[in-house]
Amino acid sequence: MTKLIGAVFLVLGLVAGVVLLLAPFGRAPLEAGPLMWLTFPLGCIGGHVFLMLGASRPQMGLSSMVTGGALLLLALAATVAQFLVSGGVVTAAGETLSLWYVAGCGFLLGGIAYALRGAGKGDTPQ
């Protein structure tokens, strides 16, 4: 049950991140309101924690790699989008603060999650 809860929270967090990424361009399928701003980091953190509960070491590594990789890719996309907007290649229809938010949270949380992919591989103390 915790795996299902974790997967749902993680998907909600990642969808909120995509909405925040697309919002400055007027392409977001949902409204990028305050709930999206909270759901992005908290959904990803909560989802990752629930996926880790009771997981074996290989499952923990896979969960951390998938969660961290998805967040890092989202952060990279936000950084590229911000670069294109600031370079005048793409025009934003609104404020680009959400791009900075997605990049900052994505790199921070994604880096931590991805770094945890190898945690616990050492010998178990006797």
Order of alpha helices (4+ residues) and beta strands (2+ residues): alpha-alpha-alpha-alpha
